[in-house]
């Protein structure tokens, strides 16, 4: 079997990813010869390699990207790496209906730090959260299978928890305003209670800021059951002299302007 016939047979079976080991077995040649064949396919733009030893087939519709879109290969890549994952942050927000600003990178939450990857014009960022195993997720069908995505409630909590990955707080507030209608208050409280109480304080303040007062109120029991201290709205800035929001015990040390 030639390398071209091999990738054609995979596509016919609905598969768009394979490993170097898969190709070596299928082609029935030496590893050196098989890898040379794969390099020729890569030069022609028919395949790409987002990770060493892991390849994606690039149909003509995606040749301008130089890669398969991330949502079509991330599940297979994470299975290849034997690592749990879910799509999170701004990418998850997009799945849940926030369309104000499309993220420049595809964001994936994993249990330990991992370098991002670049495949053609497709960028993937990995964000580490040690307790990600407990994050509620939902599944969505894609053209190549199923992908795991953080629930809307988990997404908004993590947007506030990782603002440096989300365009910082004004952008986070804008996305919160877009997602407010699809958030369940009870589930939000459950998810907020799982994270640091400072996240719940900042989230309550920002939800109030964008007019989602009912959702903000659902967080009040979370704070009532916690030891609450004053926290900076922007944790990367000094909060000395900043005005306090008494309800949420937040030092408002940055101006947040939501585009809603």
N, C-alpha and C positions, 0 to 999 in steps of 0.2 A: 504494500500500500504506500502511495506517495503521501507526503505531508499535506498537500492540497486536498487529496481524497479523504484524508483523516479528518481534517477540520470540517469538510463538507458533510461527512457522516455524522459528526457530532451535532452540527446544526440541524440536520435532518431529524435527529433524535431529540431536539429541543435543548441541547446543551451548548453553552457558550464559554465554558471554562475547562481547563485541563492542566495537569502538571507535566513537568519535564519527564517524570517517571512514567506517566500515562503514555506520553508520546513515544518514548523509547520502546515500551512494550508493544504498542500498536504498530509501529513502523517495522519492528523486527530487525533493526539495524543496531550498530554499535552506538553507545552514548555520544561519541564524537560526531558520527554521521547524522544522528537524529538532531543534535543541537545545531549543526550546520544547516539542516533543512529548516529548522525553526527560525534561524537568523534570516534566511531568505524570505520567509513569510513575513517576518517583522519589517524587513526593508521595503516590502511591497505594501505595507500597511494593513495586511490581512489579520495579523495578530498583534497584541501588545502584552507587556509583562509588568503589571503593577507591583509585583513582588517577586523576588528571586525564586525561580523554579515554578512559578504560578503564572499561567498565561490566559488571556481572554481572546476570543474571536471577535473581530471588529467587522460587522456587516457594513456594506457601503454607506448606509444612512448615517453611520457614526464615524466615518473615516476623517471628517474634518476635526473631530475631537481627538483623534489619535488614540482612542481607547473606547471601551465599552462604558456607558454611564455607570457611576458608582453603585447605584441601587440594584443594578443587574449583576454585579459580581461580588459585592461585599458579603452576602450570606455564604457563598461558596468559599471565599477567601478565609473567613473566620472559621468555617468548618475545617478547612485545610490546616489552619494554625491551631486548631483544637482549643479555641478561646471563646468564651461567651461574649456577647455584644448586644447592644441595641442602638438604633439610630436615635440621636438626642439633640437637644439644644435648638438652634435655629433651623436645622434640617427637619427635626421632628415637628417644629412649629409650622413649617411649610406644609407638611402632610396634614396637619390639623386645620389648615385654612388661613394661616397668616401669610399674606402675599405681598405685604408692603415692601419688603426688601429681600430679594432672593439671596440666600447665603452664597458666598464665593467658594466655600468649601463644603464638602459633605462631612458632617460631624457624626462620629461614632463613639459611644461610651464603652469603655473596656475596664477591667478590674485593676490593671497595672499600666504604668506609663509605657507608651509605644510611640516610636517616631511616625510622623505622618508620611504619606506617600504621594507621589506625583506620577501620573500616567497620561502622557499627552497633555491635554488641557484639563484633565480631571484631577482635582485635588481632594485628598481625604485627610481629615484631622482626627486623631484619636485623643479623647479626653478621659483621664483616669478617674474613676470613683470606686473606692475600695468596697463599698457596700452595694454595688450595682446589681448584685444577684437578687436583692430584695425589691428592686424597682419594678413596678407593674408595667407590663408591656402589652401591646396589641400587635396583631399580625396583619399585614397587607399583601395582597397578591401583586406580583410583578410579572413582566413578560417571561421571566426565567425561573420563577418560583415564588417563595414567600420571604418577606423581610420583617424583622422585629423592630418595632418603634415604641418609644416611651409613650405612655398615655398622656393625654392633654394635661392632667393634673401634675404628673411627674415632670412634664416638660416645663411648666411655668415655674415650678420650684427650682429646677436646675438652671433656668435662665437667670434667676436672681442669684443663685449660688455660684455661677461661673460667668459673671458679666464680662470679664476680660476676653472670653471666647465668643461674645455675643454682641459686639459693637458698643459695649458699655451701657450705662443705665438709661440714657434717653432712648436708645434703640430697644432695650429690654422693655421699657414702659410702653413704647409703641406696640410691640408685639403682644404684651399683656392685654392691652386694649382690644386688639384684634381677636384674641382667643377667649375673652371673658365669657362670651355667650355659650361656648362649648364646654365650660368647666363646671363640674359638679362640686358644690361646696363641701359636702361631707367627705368625698374622696380627696379633695384638696387638703382638708384638715388632717386626714390620715397620713397623706404623703408629707405634709409639712412637719408633722410630729416626728417623722423618721429622720429628718435632717437636723442640722444645727439650729437652735432657737433663733440665732441671729438671722438666718435665712427667712424664717417666718416673720420676724419683725420688719425686715426690709420689704418683703413681699406684701405684707399688710399695708405698709405706707404707700407703696407704688400702686397697689390696686385702688386704694382710696384716691390717689392722685389722678387716676384715669377714670374715676367715676364708678368703679365696680365695688360699691360699698357693701353689697350683700355678700360678695365673695370675701371681701376683707373681713367682714364680721365673722365669717366661719372660722377664721384663724384665732379669734379671741380666746376660745377655750384652750388652744394649744399654748398660748402664752400664760394663761392662768395656771396651768399645771407645770410651769417651768420656772427656774430661777432666771429672771430677766434683768439684764444690766443694759445700760445705754450703749448702743453700738453705732458706729459710723455708717451712714448711708453708703458712702464710697469708702470701702475699707483700705484702699491704697492711698488715701489722703488723710492728713491730720484733721482731727475733729475739734481741736481746741478753739473755743470761741464760737463754734457753729451753733445756730439756733436748734432747740430741741423740739421734736414732736412728742408731746407727753403721752399720747395714746399708745404709740408704738415704741416708745423709748428709743427713738432714732435721732442721732445728731445729723441734721441736714447740712452736710458739709460740701454739697455739690448741687448745682442747679440742674434739675431734670426737666426736659421739655419733650413731652410725648407728641408725636405727630399723628394725632387721631382726630 
